[in-house]
Amino acid sequence: MADFLNVSASLTGRRWVGPPAEAERLAEAMAQASGLPGPLCRTLTRLGVPADEAAAYLAPALRDLLPDPLRLRDMGAAAERFLAAAKGRERIAIFADYDVDGGASAALLLTWLRETGHDMARGATLYIPDRVDEGYGPNVPAMQALARDHDLIVCVDCGTLSHEAIAAAKGADVVVLDHHLGGETLPPALAVVNPNRQDEDGDLGHLCAAGVVFLMLVEVNRQMRSGGTQGPDLMAMLDLVALATVADVAPLTGVNRALVRQGLKVMAHRARPGLVALSDAARMDTAPTAYHLGFLLGPRINAGGRIGKPDLGARLLATADPHEAAALAERLDRLNTERREIEAHVRAAALDQAAARGLDGALVWAAGEGWHPGVVGIVAARLKEATNRPAVVIGIDGGTGKGSGRSVSGIDLGAAVQRLAAEGVLDKGGGHRMAAGLTVAEERIEQAMERLAELLARQGAGRIGPRDLTLDGALMPGAATLELIEQLDRAGPFGAGAPGPRFAFPAQAITFARRIGETHLKIAFHDGTGPRLEAVAFGAFDGPLGPALESHGGARFHLAGRLEVNQWQGRRTPQLRLEDAARAE
């Protein structure tokens, strides 16, 4: 395939790749048959949408896409036990992971219990382990203590590999609602509902834990209806499912896309005090999008589990009190600022160490004494983005390393880490395709990373080249209208598994260029025949993009990025989120 616009190495070192000829043909046929604009048809074609399904794809109905919860093993038993505990006013504990998915999953259950009223249940105990002192997932002391005081323990976003801890919960029933990769055997729980169990053969493995919890509540409400009782409004809880799905980087395809699309509509009504307060703290002044969930709200909720009190995020999402919500949101916002400062320090040290070790192998990794375990996952993601390689970052404390890894498309990191744990190279480890966590003795870190690199190399991780920049075609600035952006948004929301449309603007003259803050760039450009278009490039001065465009010297550039709406002082104007550029020959 020829390089798009003949760009084989852009300012950021990437090759530009346009739509294949067959995709162009299908998009043109779709446009002629449907009357939809060409750029939208090219986006739909790239997403694999056939012409005869375009209308349904642009208006997805959750009722048509939501699977039967009973397709998942143990779902009936889990829903029945949870409902019995609620009806019987039993003592319920919710053991949740400390990230957004865990917090949102816990908040779903707490909200459901609250909305069933005091005649049904008196609420539940929320327990979220400390990342540093307890680590991920159920542990023996916590489960023993919870079992002494509760009749039912529900583990959300964790528990599938916690055999010893769940066995220690004597006297209480345990239900696991999870999505992490399962092992060959299951823990001794009453029910383990997980689309990624080894014995599941369905197509629901892309659900996050909140999606699994939501399906259980669907089944709980169905059981209530069969008994003549109406359950809480689950559609109003989809804001939590949307937040978790995006923040956990679950693919926005199939039912996930419908859940997030509907959840964004629910969130726009600003009915949940915690999300309202957090949106205000993050200074969101537009209707929520997947971008807001992933880059503004998610990091703030995660900040509690990373460097603060681990239950802050779940409490914020579950509270019905606006005053409590405002106080929690303010605290999380401060913690997020602190988290960014810690992250910057660890990121610089990790990148230097990884670069010295080499960035062209099957694995990029770094380990350091005293690196905060709450930021190693974020730093691993930054290394992955910078190198297009699976990355692991490990913080060492007291002779033990606790690390987090992030993978690239096509490389199953979770399975490789889980195999290392089974081999005894790691003290423990697990995760899913795109992310994993691990614990390893300091003296075995080198050995473990060498073995992990070997396993990832077998999957082809060492043969991955620089990231290509995939484009949906070329546009002129005059075509980038608000109407087109709104039409493209109908194919969203966009995110993991469903990248948003990206277009090139060929041979543009830059009429204005100004640095914003320390690293961002604002420009305006035109093609000489029509109106100009403004663009913003975040972090442009962290690499060669900012300096080259700021000192353009009148040269013309091919520009590439994603279209968005800029809202400023009540005005809405088209804007390009600039990602890359290449000098026009």
N, C-alpha and C positions, 0 to 999 in steps of 0.2 A: 504494500500500500504506500502510495506517495505521501510525503510529508505535507500536511495541510499548510497552504500558503508558502510552501518550500521552507518551513521552519524545522530544521533538524536539531537545532540547539538554541533555545530561547535565552533570554537574559538570566533565567533561573536554571538553565541547563537541560530543559526538557524538549522532547520532540512533540510537535503538535500533530494530533491525529484527528481527522475528520470522519464523517459518516461513510461507511462503505457504499459502493455504488448500488448494491441491492437495497440497502436501507433508504437511500435517496429515492430509488424507484418506488418503494412501498410508501414512503412519506408523500410523494407526489400523487400517487393513486388515492391515498387517504384524503388528501386535501381536495382533490377533484370530486370525490364521492361524497364527502361530508360537508364541504364548505368551510372547514376549520382552517385557520391560518397556517401557512407552511411551517414556521418555526415550532408551533405546537405539535404539528403532525410529525416533524422530525424528532421531537422529544418523546412522543408516544411510541414511535417506531423503535427508538433506542431502548425504551423500557419494555419492549416486547409486546406491546398492545396491538392486536390485530385490528384492522379497519372496522370490522363488524362489531367489535367490543369497545370501540372508543367512547361512545356515548355513555355506556355503563361505567367505564373506568373513570370518566370525568365526574360522575355523580354516584360514588360508591354507597351502597346501602348496607349498613352494619348488619341488619337482620338477614341479609342474603349471604354474608361472608362469615358471620360468627359460627364457629363449629359447635357441635353438640358437646357439651362438657364431658359427657360420659364416654367419649372417644378415648379419654385419658384413663389409664389404669388407676385403680383405687379412688377415682373421683367420687363415685357413689358413696363409698364408706366414709370418705373425708367429709363430704357435705352433710351426711346423716349425723355423724358424730358432733360436728360443729353446731348444727341446729339443735340437737338434743341438749348440748351444754348450755346453749343460749336459753332455750325454753325452760330448762331445769334450774336456772340460776346457779349453775356450777361456777366454780372458780377457774377462770381462763387466763393463761399466760401467753403472750405473743413474743417469741424470740426472733428478732429480726437482724439482718445484716445492717451495717452502719452506713451504707451508701444510699443513693436516691431510690434505687429499686427496692431495697429493703425497707426504707422509711415509708415510701408510698404504699408498699404492700401492707405494712402494719397499719397505716392510716386508713386503708380501705376497710380492714377488719374492725378497727376501732370506730370508724364512722358508721358502719353497718350496725354494730352493736348499740351505739348511742341512738340511732334512729329507730331501732326496734322498741325503744322505750324501756322504762324500768320494770314493766311487767314481764319483759322477755329476758333481760339480763341486766346485770349491774356493772357492765363494763368489763375491762380486762386489765391485767398488769402488762405493761410494756417493758421488755428487757432487751437492751442492745449492748453487746459486749464492747469493752474498751479495746480499740485497735492495738494499742501498745501492750497493755497488761494481759489481755485475753486472746487477742488475735481473732481471726475470722471463724465464724461458725460456733455451734454449741460446744461447750466444754463441760467436763465432768462436774466440777464444783457448782457451776451455775445451774446445770440441769438437776442436780441433786437438791439444791435449795428450792428451785421452782417446784419440783415434784412434791416437796413436803407441804407446800401451801396451796397447790392448785390441783384440779381434777383433769384438766386438759392443757397441754402445751402445744401451740401451733408454731412451727418453725417456718419462717418465710424467707426466701432468697438464700437459704442455707439448709444444711442438714442431710443432704443426700449421701455424703461420705462420712457422717459423724456416728459411726457404729458404737464406739465406746461411750460417748457422751449420752446418746439416746438410751443405751442399755442401762445407764446409771439413773435414769429418771423413774425410779421405782415408785409405784403407787399412782402414777399419772399416765393417762393415754397421751401419745405423741402423734401429731399429724404433721407431715412435711409437705410444704408447697414451694417448689423450687424449680429451677431451670438449668442448673449447672450439670455438667457431664457426670453421669452416674458410673459407678464401678460395676464389677461382675456380680457383687452381692449388694443387697439393700440393708440398711440399718433396721433394727427391731422395732419399727414404728407401727402403729395401727394402720397408717396409710402413708404412702409416699407418692404424691402426685407430681410428676415431673416428665415433661415431653421428651427429655433427654436421658431417660432411663435406658439401660441397655436393651430392655425387652420391649421398648416402644418402637413401632414401625410406621408411625403416622408422619404427617408433614407439619407438625406444630412445634418443632424444635426451635423456631425463631422467636417464640414468645419469651418475654421477660417474666420475672417472677410475679410482677403485678398483674400481667395478663393471665397467669395461671390462677392467681387469687380471684381475679374478676370472674373467670369461668366457674370457679367453685361457688362464688356468691350467686351466679346465675342459676346453678343447680340447687343451691339452698333455697332461693326464692321459688324455684319450680316446685320443690318439695313442700314449701309452705302453701303455695296455691293449691296443690293437690289435697291439702288438709283444710282448705277453706280460709286461709289467712293470706293477706297481701303483705309482701315484703317491701323494704325500702326501695326508692327509685335508684336503680343502678346506673341509669344513663347520666344522672347528675354526678356520678363518681368517676366518669371517664376522664376528667381533668387529671386525676392522679395516675390513671393508666397511661395517658399520653405522656405525662412528664417522665414516668419511669421508662417507658419504651424508648424515648429519644435519649434520655440521659444515659441509659445502659447500652446505647449504640446498637439496639436491635434493628434488624433490617425493616425498612418501611415499605414492606410489600404485603400483599394479601390482607389478612384480617388486621395486621399491625397498622397498615396504612389507614384502614377504616377507623380503627380505635383512636389513632392520633388525630385524624381529621375531625372526628366528632368531639374528641376531648378538647381540642383547641376552641371549638365553638362554645363548649361548656365553660371553659376558662374565661372566655371573653365576657361572660355575664358577671364576672367578679363576685361570685357568691361564696367562695371558700375563703374565710378570713386569712388563713395562712398564706395562700398564694397571692391574695390582694396585697398584704403587707410586704411580702417579699418582692413582688413586682414594683411596688412603690420604692422600696429600698434600693432596687436595682435601676431605678429611674426609667422604667419602661413607660413610654408614652404613646404606644401604638398597640393595636390588637396583637395578641400573642401569636408567634409563629414557632416552627420547629427550631429555628435558630435561637430564639429567646429561651426555649426550654433547655437546649443543650449547652448554651454558652453564657447565659445570664443567671437563670434560676438554678439549674443543676449544680454548678460549682459552689454556689452559696449554701445550698442544702448539704452538699458533701463536706463543706468546711467544718461542720460540727464533728463529723466522724473522723476527719483527717487530723485536726489539731485542737479540737475543743471537746465538749461533752458529747458523747456519741448519740444521745437520744434527742438532741435539739431539733434535727430535721424532721424526724417522725412526729415529735410533739407539735411542731409548727404546722405540719400538714394535717394533723388530726384535730387541732383545737377548733372550737366553735366560738371562742372568745376573742373579739377583735383587739382588745387591749393586750392580752397575752400574746397574740399573734404579732402585734407591732413590736413588743419587747424582744421576742424571739428572733424576728426578722432583723432587727437592728444588731443584735448580738452576732447573728450569722454573717451579716454584711461586714462587720469588723473582723471576724475570724477569717473571712475570705481575703481581705486585704493582707492580713498577717500571713495567710497561706501562700499568697503570691510572692511575698518577699522571701519566704523559706524556699519556695520552689525555684526562684531565680538563682539562688546560691547553689542548690543541689544540681540544677540543670547545667550550669556552667562547668562545675567540677566533673559531672558525669560525661558531658560531651568531650571534654579534654581527655579524660581517661579512655573513653571508647575510641576516640580518634587515634590515640597513641597505640591502641591494641589493633586497630584496623576496622574500617567500615564497610569492607566489601565481602565479608564472609557470610555464612548462613545466619549468624546471630550477632547482634550488637549488644554489648552488656557492659555494666559498670557496677562497682560496689564500693561503699565508703563507710568508714566508722562514723557513727553518730548521725547519718542521714536520716531525716525524719521519715518513719514508715508511712506517714499520712500523705506524702507527696511523691513517693517513688513511682506510683502508678502513673501520675501525670507526667513525670519526667520520662518514663518509659515511652509514653505516647509521643512526647516531643522527639525523642531519639528515633522512633519509628518513622515519624513524619519527615524528619531530616534525611534519613538514609534509605527509606523504602525497604527496610529489613525488619524482621521480628526483633524486639528489643526487651531486655530485662534489666531492671535497676534494683539493687539490693542495698538495704541499710543494715549495718552491723551494730549490734549492741550486746555486750557481755558474751562474746563468742558465738552468738547466733545471728545469722542473716535472715532477714525477712524481706522478700522481694515481690515485685509485681511485674508482669510482662504484658506487652501488647503485640498483636500480630498484624500481618498484612493479608490482603485477600488471597485465598487459595492455600494458606498455610495454617494448619490446625495446631495452634500452640497449646491449647488445653489438653489435648490428647497426649502430646509429647511430655508435658509436665507431669501429667498423671502417671505416665509410664515410668518416669524417673522416680516418682514416689513409690511405685510398686517394686522397683528394682532396689530400693533402699538407699539410693544416692541422695535423695531429699528426705528430710524428716517428715514432711507432708507437702502436698501440692495438689492443685486441681484448678478447674475453670472451664472455659468453653473455647470455641475456635479462635476468637479474637482477643481474649484476655485470660490471664491466669495469675494465681498467687502461689507463693512457695515459701517454705521455711527450710533452712539448710545450715548445718554446722559451718562455722567460719573456715575451718581447715579443709572442708570439702567443696568450697565454692568453685575453685578452678576446675576441679574434676567434674562437678555437676554441669557447669556451663559448657565444658568441652563435649560432654555427652549430649547435652541438649542441642548444641550446634550440629552434632552428628545426626541426630534424629531429624532435625529441621532440614538439613542438607538433603536427606533422602526424599523429602517432600518437594525439593527444588528451590529452597529458600536462597541458596547461594548463587542461583542462576538468574535471579531477578535483576533486571537492569534499572536505570533511572526511571522514575515515573514518567509515563507519557501524560500529556495534557489532552484529554479527550474533548472534542468540540462538536456541537450540534450544527455547525454551519457558520456562515458569515452574515453579518448585518451591517447596514449603514446607520449612522447615528439617528437619522430622521425616522427610522423604523422602530426605534426603541421608545415606544409610547407607553403611557399608563395603561391603555387598553390592552396592548400586547402583554404587558407584565401580568395583568389580571387574568388574561386567558391562559398564560403559562401556569399561573398558580393553581388553576383548576386541575392540573395533572399532579399536584403535590398532595400532601407535604413531602418534601424531599429530605433525604438524609442517607444513613447507612443502607446500602443495598438498592437505593433509588436516588442516585445523584441528581441534583437539580440541573436544568439546562445551562449550558455554557456556550457563549458565542464569541467569535472573533470579529474585530472591526479592522478591516485591512487599510494599511497605508494612511494612518491618521496624522494630522498636524496638531501638535500640542500648543494650545493658545495660552495656557495658564498652568503653572505648577508651583505648589507651595507645600512645605513641610508642615505637618500638624503634630504638635507634641514632639516627642523624641524620635519616634520611629515610623509615623504614618505619613502618607502622601495624598494630597488632593490635586487633581488635574482637571482640565477641560480640554476637549478635543473636537475636531470636525474633519470632514472629508473634502472640504472646499466647495461643496455644492449645496449643502443643507444646513440645518441647525446644528449647534454644538451640543455635546453631551458631557455631563460631569461624571467624574469617577473618583473613588476613594480606594486606596491600597493600604490595608492595615499591616504594620510590620514591614513596610517596604524598605526601610533603611536598616533592617537586620540583615539584608543581603544586597545584591547588586541592582535590584529593580529600582529602588528609590533614587540612588545617585544618578543612574543613567537617564531616567526620565526628567529629573529635576534639572539636569544640565543637558537638555536635549539639543541645544544649538540649532534649532530649526529643522532637525532631521525628522523624517516621518517614521512612525512605528506601527506595526501590527499590535493591537491590544486585545486581550482576552480576559473574560470574566463572566460573572453572573449579573443579570439585571435585577434591580430591586427598586422599591419606592422610597425616596427620601422625604421625610416629613420635617418641616422646619417652619415654625411660626405660622402654623395653620396651612401652609402650602405643601402640596404633594407634587413631586417632580420625579421623573425617571433618573436613575443613577446606575452606573456600572460599579459593581464590586470587583475591582481590578485584581487579577491573580497573576498575570504574566504579560510579557511584552517581548517583541523581537524587532530589531531594526529592519525596516522595509528596504529591500535591495533596489 
